[in-house]
Amino acid sequence: WRPVEIGPESLTEIVSVLKECKTALWIGPIKLWPSNHQYCRLLHFTRILSQFNASGCNSIAIGKEAYDFLKETSYSCSVHPIFQNGAAVWELLKGNTLAGVAALDR
């Protein structure tokens, strides 16, 4: 994977990368500066994720800021699942076993 930043010219690149993906992880944090442009780009990004989710790409939002932002928009239903706490997801991505999951195997 490769991280991408949302900027004025990044959305076109993000769309081209997502066209080849089966799963998209949106891992926060989201930094909203006092700029309406940044908020509009994030709304556009959530719309893009929603469209890709509808066409078969699994969109997963991770982190409290992404969770809070999506809950404020009408696109929260389109991005599944949404994990408010990203720490557990990071541990899984690193290949570690979560204690709660390991306990289920006992």
C-alpha positions in Angstrom: 0.0 0.0 0.0 1.0 3.6 -0.3 -0.3 6.5 1.7 -1.9 9.4 -0.2 -2.7 12.9 1.1 -5.8 14.7 0.1 -4.9 17.9 -1.6 -6.2 20.0 -4.4 -4.6 17.7 -7.1 -4.6 14.4 -5.2 -8.2 13.3 -5.8 -7.6 12.4 -9.4 -4.7 10.2 -8.4 -6.7 8.6 -5.6 -9.4 7.7 -8.0 -7.0 6.1 -10.5 -5.4 4.0 -7.6 -8.8 3.0 -6.2 -9.9 1.7 -9.6 -7.4 -1.1 -9.3 -8.2 -1.9 -5.6 -10.5 -4.4 -4.0 -10.1 -2.9 -0.5 -9.5 0.7 0.5 -8.4 1.5 4.0 -9.0 5.1 5.1 -6.8 5.4 8.2 -7.0 8.7 10.0 -6.2 11.1 11.4 -8.0 13.8 9.5 -6.7 17.3 10.1 -9.3 19.9 9.3 -7.7 23.3 9.0 -10.1 26.3 9.2 -10.6 26.0 5.4 -13.8 25.3 3.6 -11.7 23.8 0.7 -10.3 21.0 2.9 -13.8 20.2 4.2 -15.1 20.1 0.6 -12.2 17.8 -0.5 -13.0 15.4 2.4 -16.6 15.3 1.4 -15.6 14.6 -2.2 -13.3 11.8 -1.0 -16.1 10.2 1.0 -18.3 10.4 -2.1 -15.6 8.7 -4.0 -15.3 5.9 -1.4 -19.1 5.5 -1.4 -19.1 5.1 -5.2 -16.3 2.5 -5.1 -18.0 0.7 -2.3 -21.1 0.5 -4.4 -19.1 -1.0 -7.3 -17.5 -3.8 -5.2 -14.5 -2.1 -3.6 -14.6 -2.6 0.2 -14.0 0.8 1.9 -13.0 0.7 5.5 -12.6 3.8 7.7 -10.3 3.5 10.7 -9.7 6.0 13.5 -11.8 8.4 15.7 -11.5 11.4 13.4 -12.5 9.5 10.3 -15.3 7.9 12.3 -16.5 11.3 13.6 -16.3 12.9 10.1 -18.2 10.1 8.5 -20.9 10.2 11.2 -21.5 13.8 10.3 -22.0 13.1 6.6 -24.6 11.1 4.7 -21.9 8.8 3.4 -21.4 6.9 6.7 -23.8 4.2 5.6 -21.8 3.7 2.4 -18.4 3.1 4.0 -18.3 -0.2 5.9 -17.1 -0.9 8.4 -16.1 2.1 10.4 -13.7 1.4 13.3 -13.5 4.2 15.9 -10.4 2.8 17.6 -7.6 2.3 15.1 -5.1 0.7 17.6 -6.5 -2.8 17.2 -6.6 -2.5 13.4 -2.9 -1.4 13.4 -2.0 -4.5 15.6 -3.8 -6.8 13.1 -2.1 -5.1 10.1 1.3 -5.7 11.8 0.5 -9.4 12.1 0.0 -9.4 15.9 -2.7 -11.4 17.6 -5.3 -9.5 19.6 -5.9 -10.9 23.1 -9.7 -10.9 22.7 -9.4 -12.8 19.5 -7.0 -15.3 21.0 -9.3 -15.8 23.9 -12.1 -16.9 21.5 -9.9 -19.8 20.4 -9.7 -21.2 23.9 
